[in-house]
Amino acid sequence: MAEFMTGLKRTNYCGDLQIADVGKEVTVCGWVQRCRDLGQLIFIDLRDRTGIVQLAFNDKTDKEIFDKAFACRSEFVLAAKGIVCERSAKNKDIPTGEIEVVVSDLRVLSKAQTPPFEIVDETNTKEELRLKYRYLDLRRRPLQNNIMLRSKVAKVTRDYFYENGFVEIETPMMIKSTPEGARDYLVPSRVHRGKFYALPQSPQIYKQLLMLSGFDRYIQLARCFRDEDLRADRQPEFTQIDMELSFVDVDEIMEINEGLFKRLFKEVQGKELITPFERMTYKEAMETYGSDKPDIRFDMKIQDISDIVKNCGFGVFADAIKSGGSVKAIVAKNAASVYTRKEIDKLTEYVKGIGAKGLAYVRWVDEPNASFKKFMTDDELSAVYNKLKAEKGDVIFIVADKTDTVLTTLGALRLIVAKRLEIIPNEYKFLWIVDFPFFEYDEESGEWLAMHHPFTMPKEECLQYLDTDPSKVIAKAFDLTLNGIELSSGSMRITDYELQQKMFRALKLTDEEIEAKFGFLVEAYKYGAPPHGGMGIGLDRAVMLMCGADSLRDVTAFPKVQNASELMSACPACVDKENLDVLGIEVKETPDS
């Protein structure tokens, strides 16, 4: 039977006790990590969110308390009162390893069944089982540290923005469905039958309206929702450090956010960041790294060899160039011992799986061995090696195709190879990507499509090309990346009514669509809109990188898995017919339901 804590009040957390506390009487509370029965002595490791402390029991001191300790098992909840003493056998592996609490009063507050897996820091238990019992998994030290770090990041973020004149304002959670790039999660209305709210993919429209309302610096740790395919750095619900600023330009927004990360890394991790962060145009990022969120912690840049091989005898290279494509390469230094022919064959299958036709290579052990050697002269081969500055021990990977395919393929390959060679340093490299194209050409439809939301401001010098040459229109948009992960997207916003109408027409929106989706915002622009811009930082992703975690699930208390379900509570779940009838909704069965 569990005991109440009558007369016992926690005075200290387990992990906070240290050698300076010797002689003090303390009361600690927590869960039993493990028990060690040494006959006349029993030791219990007691755990709370701050760490572990050893409790000591002697059967000659107090037999009743000793018997209570003897009955304790893993995950029992205890309150223990006693004197902090110096340990005779110290444990250097834990912060409290120099002391122990010699217990004079012990209360068993709650007994526990044997958990479905052992609650230890490092575990081999399958993630599915741990997510089913997430409340137990969250008792593990690594996850608790991640969640507490996330809490500190949120606090420091709020402090920083308050000190810089921002006002925290909550925006609605149930809004009108508007196009934001992903599918909306919809909420049916009981009062307005047949109509739906949408959960916000971002507070985009509301934060722009707040600028029109005169709140020139807005901040919110906003919950956002997107119904899209999940991966390690995505969850259907996530937190965004959302901001908007009036009477500023791009440089000022960047400076504010660099200050935020400088503050976060100093206060949360004790690291000094050097600002300003490096900037790179979208064009340079794609041509050099094959990605608009490049990992610049290592070199291995993409190099163009089209001019050397355009007239060579290897048809794969020559034909790609004649068709308007290109031939580009990356050089993996000192990789020949790692990348055997068998390993390269695996990479070839990988690149075919992501859209490339194949992978040519040169593996240089004693002499360069090119997969296309018989199709090219020695002089042509030497020209390739010299251009790439390749040498003995290197492996060259070459892709020939449409230029977009070549770049994205080598961009993905570069990351895989770097991880395999273990050449990525353990450091933080922030990078701003600027000068994004406003439109991208869609080959299927033969049309130019917008890359950004419809309120993104084009650069002033590009306005003349909106109707004549969309390829020349550059957006006043910017992304912040860290170690190859996109942390944030932002832009300056259109505030001129006429320009906004022109932009809607460029996006091929009809007057009816404009009115239905954005009518209230367009109307607001008629009443004096200040120049403004903003961005949203993925708090979850930032914390994931700061923790060195592999997935957002490691920094989210109750995450969803890849099919957007939560294994612990088994949601989403069916709703009974009575509730559906109230909403005027009928569920239609499908063959795969």
Summary of the structure (lengths in Angstrom):
residues: 593
radius of gyration: 30.1
end to end distance: 46.8
largest distance: 93.2
contacts: 1785
relative contact order: 0.10
helix: 33%
strand: 25%
